[in-house]
Amino acid sequence: MASSLDFISEFEWVFSLTFAPDKFSDLYWRIFNFNLLPNPYHLECFRKHCVDTGHRMQEFFRLDNLLQEIWKEDISYAYLVGFLHDVTKPLVERIDGLGQQSFRGHAQV
């Protein structure tokens, strides 16, 4: 993974490789424009969370040499697992009467 990219550029690059905007336009823009509201589980914005989790998973799986194969353009499967783990949250987002987001079922989408 190219470490010279800032997290916004990295998110945009990996996300466009995963969900090409010309093939998945509605899905792409719905996820691309999403953000998490402040909450105790995620202290960073959605894009940074996806990128950071991708890096953490890559390092974690590297310990046992798991999922180190390259998926596409220097992106390992381990990184991709972490990057995509919350990407369906925008599809199941609910906001309650107190303004709190919930994402029941995002892991099954």
Residue frames relative to the residue before (quaternion, step in Angstrom):
aa qw qx qy qz dx dy dz
M 1.0000 0.0000 0.0000 0.0000 0.00 0.00 0.00
A 0.4493 -0.7002 0.4895 0.2611 3.55 -0.86 0.96
S 0.2689 -0.8082 0.5060 0.1357 3.58 -0.41 1.21
S 0.5736 0.6174 -0.3844 0.3768 3.60 1.20 -0.23
L 0.5717 0.5903 -0.3903 0.4153 3.60 1.21 -0.22
D 0.4023 -0.6527 0.5688 0.2976 3.56 -1.10 0.64
F 0.6788 -0.5368 0.2982 0.4027 3.60 -1.12 0.50
I 0.6219 0.5319 -0.3616 0.4467 3.63 1.02 -0.61
S 0.6739 0.4752 -0.2933 0.4838 3.60 0.88 -0.92
E 0.6446 0.5227 -0.3222 0.4554 3.57 1.00 -0.81
F 0.6342 0.5177 -0.3311 0.4691 3.58 0.95 -0.85
E 0.6782 0.4988 -0.2987 0.4494 3.58 0.80 -1.01
W 0.6549 0.5183 -0.3087 0.4551 3.60 0.96 -0.85
V 0.7145 0.4392 -0.2659 0.4753 3.59 0.70 -1.07
F 0.6579 0.5200 -0.3208 0.4403 3.58 0.91 -0.87
S 0.6744 0.4848 -0.3091 0.4632 3.62 0.94 -0.80
L 0.6201 0.5132 -0.3471 0.4812 3.61 1.15 -0.46
T 0.6821 0.4942 -0.2721 0.4653 3.56 1.11 -0.73
F 0.7853 0.0805 -0.0065 0.6139 3.57 0.91 -0.96
A 0.2288 -0.8069 0.5294 0.1275 3.57 0.13 1.27
P 0.4691 -0.7178 0.4333 0.2774 3.61 -0.65 1.07
D 0.6593 0.5039 -0.3232 0.4549 3.60 1.08 -0.54
K 0.7109 0.4232 -0.2568 0.4996 3.62 1.20 -0.39
F 0.7886 0.1958 -0.0751 0.5781 3.58 1.09 -0.73
S 0.0129 -0.8793 0.4755 0.0254 3.57 0.95 0.89
D 0.7080 0.4552 -0.2850 0.4586 3.63 0.68 -1.02
L 0.6665 0.4965 -0.2898 0.4747 3.56 0.90 -0.95
Y 0.6323 0.5509 -0.3247 0.4373 3.55 0.92 -0.96
W 0.7480 0.4183 -0.2452 0.4531 3.60 0.64 -1.07
R 0.6014 0.5566 -0.3654 0.4416 3.59 1.08 -0.61
I 0.7060 0.4258 -0.2535 0.5060 3.59 0.95 -0.87
F 0.6376 0.5609 -0.3281 0.4139 3.59 0.93 -0.92
N 0.7568 0.3992 -0.2044 0.4756 3.60 0.95 -0.86
F 0.4879 0.6872 -0.4146 0.3433 3.59 1.28 -0.01
N 0.0334 0.7703 -0.6361 -0.0312 3.53 -1.26 0.45
L 0.4893 -0.6413 0.5142 0.2913 3.51 -1.23 0.58
L 0.3926 -0.6532 0.5835 0.2805 3.54 -1.15 0.63
P 0.6351 -0.5187 0.3740 0.4332 3.62 -1.09 0.45
N 0.1565 0.7754 -0.5940 0.1466 3.57 -0.90 0.98
P 0.6203 -0.5907 0.3645 0.3653 3.60 -1.17 0.44
Y 0.6544 0.5425 -0.3110 0.4250 3.62 1.20 -0.32
H 0.7813 0.1731 -0.0781 0.5945 3.58 1.13 -0.61
L 0.1805 -0.8204 0.5377 0.0727 3.55 -0.41 1.22
E 0.7130 0.3919 -0.2458 0.5269 3.58 1.26 -0.25
C 0.6403 -0.5063 0.3931 0.4232 3.57 -1.27 0.17
F 0.7132 -0.4791 0.3147 0.4034 3.56 -1.27 0.46
R 0.6774 0.4975 -0.3040 0.4486 3.61 0.82 -0.95
K 0.6708 0.4799 -0.3010 0.4787 3.59 0.90 -0.89
H 0.6174 0.5476 -0.3405 0.4505 3.58 1.02 -0.76
C 0.6625 0.5021 -0.3088 0.4623 3.61 0.89 -0.89
V 0.6818 0.4822 -0.2832 0.4716 3.59 0.88 -0.96
D 0.6715 0.4955 -0.3080 0.4568 3.61 0.84 -0.92
T 0.6619 0.4954 -0.3106 0.4690 3.58 0.95 -0.83
G 0.5936 0.5536 -0.3571 0.4622 3.59 1.10 -0.63
H 0.6803 0.4785 -0.2849 0.4765 3.58 0.91 -0.90
R 0.6512 0.5126 -0.3226 0.4573 3.59 0.96 -0.83
M 0.6635 0.4909 -0.3111 0.4711 3.60 0.94 -0.81
Q 0.6153 0.5426 -0.3497 0.4526 3.58 1.01 -0.73
E 0.6784 0.4746 -0.2870 0.4818 3.58 0.92 -0.88
F 0.6443 0.5324 -0.3201 0.4460 3.59 0.94 -0.86
F 0.7176 0.4385 -0.2537 0.4779 3.59 0.84 -0.97
R 0.5629 0.6015 -0.3860 0.4151 3.59 1.16 -0.49
L 0.5676 0.6202 -0.3751 0.3905 3.60 1.10 -0.65
D 0.7794 0.2503 -0.1329 0.5588 3.59 1.06 -0.75
N 0.4540 -0.7136 0.4178 0.3318 3.56 1.31 0.33
L 0.3887 0.7146 -0.4796 0.3291 3.57 0.96 0.92
L 0.8670 0.0897 -0.0809 0.4835 3.56 -1.14 0.72
Q 0.3538 0.7616 -0.4718 0.2686 3.58 1.07 0.70
E 0.4594 0.6727 -0.4584 0.3554 3.58 1.26 -0.12
I 0.4790 -0.6699 0.4923 0.2818 3.55 -1.16 0.64
W 0.3495 -0.7262 0.5634 0.1818 3.53 -0.89 1.05
K 0.7522 -0.2263 0.2238 0.5770 3.55 0.75 -1.11
E 0.8798 -0.0233 0.0221 0.4742 3.59 -1.09 0.78
D 0.7499 -0.4256 0.2105 0.4607 3.59 0.68 1.12
I 0.5329 0.5855 -0.4202 0.4435 3.61 1.23 0.41
S 0.2906 -0.7681 0.5450 0.1687 3.58 -0.61 1.11
Y 0.6170 -0.5281 0.4271 0.3975 3.54 -1.28 0.37
A 0.6042 0.5590 -0.3593 0.4398 3.60 1.04 -0.68
Y 0.6463 0.4991 -0.3121 0.4856 3.58 0.93 -0.88
L 0.6643 0.5288 -0.3065 0.4304 3.57 0.88 -0.98
V 0.6046 0.5515 -0.3495 0.4562 3.61 1.02 -0.78
G 0.6966 0.4626 -0.2726 0.4758 3.58 0.84 -0.94
F 0.6464 0.5429 -0.3157 0.4333 3.56 0.91 -0.94
L 0.7663 0.4030 -0.1947 0.4610 3.57 0.87 -0.98
H 0.4624 0.7423 -0.4332 0.2179 3.61 1.16 -0.34
D 0.7824 0.2669 -0.1671 0.5373 3.66 1.06 -0.54
V 0.3929 0.7801 -0.4404 0.2075 3.57 1.26 -0.03
T 0.6717 0.4890 -0.3185 0.4563 3.64 1.12 -0.38
K 0.3819 0.7477 -0.4751 0.2634 3.61 1.20 -0.03
P 0.6517 0.5147 -0.3524 0.4315 3.65 0.86 -0.72
L 0.6475 0.5497 -0.3193 0.4202 3.60 1.12 -0.56
V 0.7712 0.2966 -0.1629 0.5392 3.59 1.20 -0.48
E 0.3304 0.7860 -0.4735 0.2211 3.59 1.27 0.16
R 0.0046 -0.7462 0.6656 -0.0138 3.52 -1.10 0.89
I 0.1589 -0.7621 0.6196 0.1004 3.55 -1.08 0.75
D 0.3214 -0.7737 0.5178 0.1730 3.57 -0.66 1.13
G 0.7487 -0.4238 0.2896 0.4195 3.56 -1.34 0.03
L 0.6766 0.4616 -0.2879 0.4963 3.57 1.24 -0.33
G 0.5579 -0.6364 0.3693 0.3838 3.57 1.31 0.08
Q 0.4885 0.6569 -0.4333 0.3770 3.59 1.25 0.34
Q 0.3846 -0.7114 0.5432 0.2256 3.57 -0.97 0.89
S 0.0099 0.7482 -0.6619 -0.0435 3.52 -1.26 0.56
F 0.2060 -0.8019 0.5584 0.0526 3.53 -1.17 0.67
R 0.0717 0.8361 -0.5391 0.0715 3.57 0.96 0.87
G 0.8201 0.2440 -0.2072 0.4744 3.54 -0.88 1.04
H 0.4274 0.7289 -0.4713 0.2528 3.63 1.16 -0.06
A 0.6420 0.5363 -0.3366 0.4323 3.61 1.03 -0.61
Q 0.6831 0.4818 -0.2906 0.4656 3.59 1.16 -0.47
V 0.5659 0.6132 -0.3946 0.3849 3.62 1.18 -0.34
